Amino acid sequence: MGLFGSRGRRKGIPNEPALLAAAAENPGGSVAEIDTTYIDDPNGYVPPEAVRGAWLVDGSGKLTGEYQKNPRHGVPQDDFGKLTDPDHWLGWLGDDPATAVREGIEESLRAQVADAVVEWVKILETPRFLTGGRRNSEEDQIMLVTRAALAAPFALSVSASQHGRSLLLGVFSWAAVNLAPPGVRRDRHWFDLGVGLDWAGERLQRRIYEIDGEDGSAER
């Protein structure tokens, strides 16, 4: 079996200096062929669907002529598996947490560029989750969730009329308080570009309490 779950096929080795140089740097490995229809910078984040296939490289750093097509090649799709797969309660995000987070990301972008359209979003790592609560005054064994938050690392593609397409990397954070009565629920989003999960996770522990001191309606 090959890199993409199927056997490769032989092809004529292309005389492309960049491809040959990449092979020389990856002896015994492979060199991906990127479809620039979906991305602008092949040296940055590349969604799996943007890989046409891969050339296998021998131990001396030369192309073997064996090429393996990527069966997933095509238009990049949303991937929220790392958000929804973990066994963590996400009821505070409604019946469809993936849609809620996607809409929150798009709202954050449209606050900066009114006609921004998110083409696809991929959650890259299991988010950091925070949950706080209090005991039910009537049932000591029942815990009422009063606040919750998450920080989710993402890669996404966004387009806008004046800016064209952009590929962004960062962390989207969401905190909500007063989830249990009698308080009025408040939500706030943070859209941090170019940061890592550790950075955002540390700030999330403060941010989940910062909303308590904010006045006015929920900030989305």
N, C-alpha and C positions, 0 to 999 in steps of 0.2 A: 504494500500500500504506500501511497505517496503522501506528500505534505497535506493535501486537501482530501485525503480519504480515497483517492483513486490513483491508478498507475499513470505514469507520464507517457509521453510519446516523443519520438525523435524529431528534431527540427534542424534545419540548417542554422549553424551558429552565426548570428549577426555580427557584422564588423562595426560595432558601436563602441567608441573609446570609453564612454562613461560606463557602459555595461561591463566591458572587459576589466576596467579598473575596479569596479565594485566586486567582481568575481575574485580578483587577485587579493582583495582585502578579506574575503570570506572563504578560505580554503576548507573544503569538506562540508560547506553549507549550501546556501541557495541565495539567489538574487531575485527580488520581486520585480515584476513588471507592473507599474502603477498606471491607472487610467486617470489622466489629468482632466477628464470631463467633470469629475466630481470633486477634485481638490486642486488647489493652486500651488501648494508647496509640498512636493513629494518627500522632502526631508523633515517635514513636521509630522503631526499626527495623521495617520492614514487609516480610515475606517476599513474593516475587512472587505467590504463590498467593493472598494476602489482598487483592489488588487486583481489584475487580470489573471495572473498566474505567476509561476516562479521557474527560473532556470536553475538546474542543479549544478553544483560546482565540485570539481574533484579535489583531491588532497593537495594538489599543487597550485590551486587557485585558478584553474582554467574551466571554462564552460564545457560540460560533458555533451551538450547537444540534446539532453533530455529536458523536456518542458512539461510542467504540470499545470493544467488549467484550474482556476478557482471556480468551483460550482456556485459560489455565493456572489460572484461578480455581478454587479448591477447597481441600481440606485440605492445608496445607503438608507438604512431603515432605523427607526428608533430602537433603542435597547435599554429597557429599564429593569432588566433582570436582577442586577445587583442591588436595586432598591427594594424590589418586591419579593425576591427569593428568601432573604434572611427571615428567620422566625421572630420578627419583631412587630409589635402592635403598631399599626398605622391608621387606626380608626379615626384619629383626629384629622386625617386628610380626606375623609369621605370614603365612598364606596370604590373609587378608582384612584388610588394614590399616584399612579404613573401619570394619568391625565392631569391631576391637580398640580403635580410638580412641573410638568411640561407647560401648563398654562401660566404658572408662576414665573418660570424662566422667560416666557415670551412677554409677559407683562413687564418684567424688569428691563428687557431690551427695548420695548416700545416706549418706555418712559424716557429713553435716550434718543431713539429714532422711531418716529411715529408709525412708519410703514414697514417696520422690521417684520420679517416672516421667518420663522424657524423651519428649516428644511428637515433636519433630523437632530436628535439628541441621543447621546450614549452616556450612561452612568458608568464611569470607569472603575470605581472601587466600591466596596460595601460602605455606605455612608456611616458617619458617626451619628448615633441616636442618643437623645437625652429625654427622660421622662420624669416628671415630679408629680407628687400627689399628696393627699391627706386622707386620714381615716374617716370613714362615714360615721357621723355622730350617732346614728341609730344602729349601725351594724359594724362593730369593731373589726370584724374579719374582712370587711370590704374596703378597698382602697379606691378613692375617687381621683382620677387623673386631673390635675389642675393646670399643668403646663407640659409642653412637649416641643421638641426641636430636632432638626436634622441638618447635617452638612453633607452635601453630595457632590463629589468630583465629577466633572462632565467634560465632554468634547461635543461641540455642536457646529452646525453650519447655519448661518443666517444670511438672508439677502435683503437688500433695501434698494430703492430706486436710484438714489444718489451715490450709494457706496458699493453696489454690487454684492458679490458673495464674500463672506469672511468666515474663517474657521477659528473658533474661540475655544480656549481651554481655561478652566478655573474651577471654582467651587460655588455652588448655589446653596444658600442656607435659608432655613425657614424656622421661625419660632412662633409659638402661639401660647397665650396665657389666658387665664380665666375660662378654662375649658369646662369646669363644673360650676353650676349655679352657686351663688346668686350673681356673680360678676358678669360683666359684658366682655365677651371674647375679643381679644386683640391679636392681630397677626402682623408679622413684619418679615420682609425678605431682604437678603443681602446677596449681591451678585459680584463676587470677587474674581477678577481675572488674573491669571498668571500666578496663582498661589496653590499651595499643596494642602492635602487633607489635614496634616498635623497642625498647620497654621490656622486653618479655619476651625478645627475641632477645639483648639485652646480658646479661641474667641467666642465660640458658641456657648461655652460655660458661663461667660459674662453676659452675652447678648440675650440669653433666655430670661435673665432677670432685669435687663435694662428696660424692657418694655413696660415693666411695672411703673416706672417713673415718667412715662410718656403720657402727655395729654392728647385729647382729640380722638378721632375715630381710628379704626384699625388701619395700619399702614401696610399696603400690599405692594 
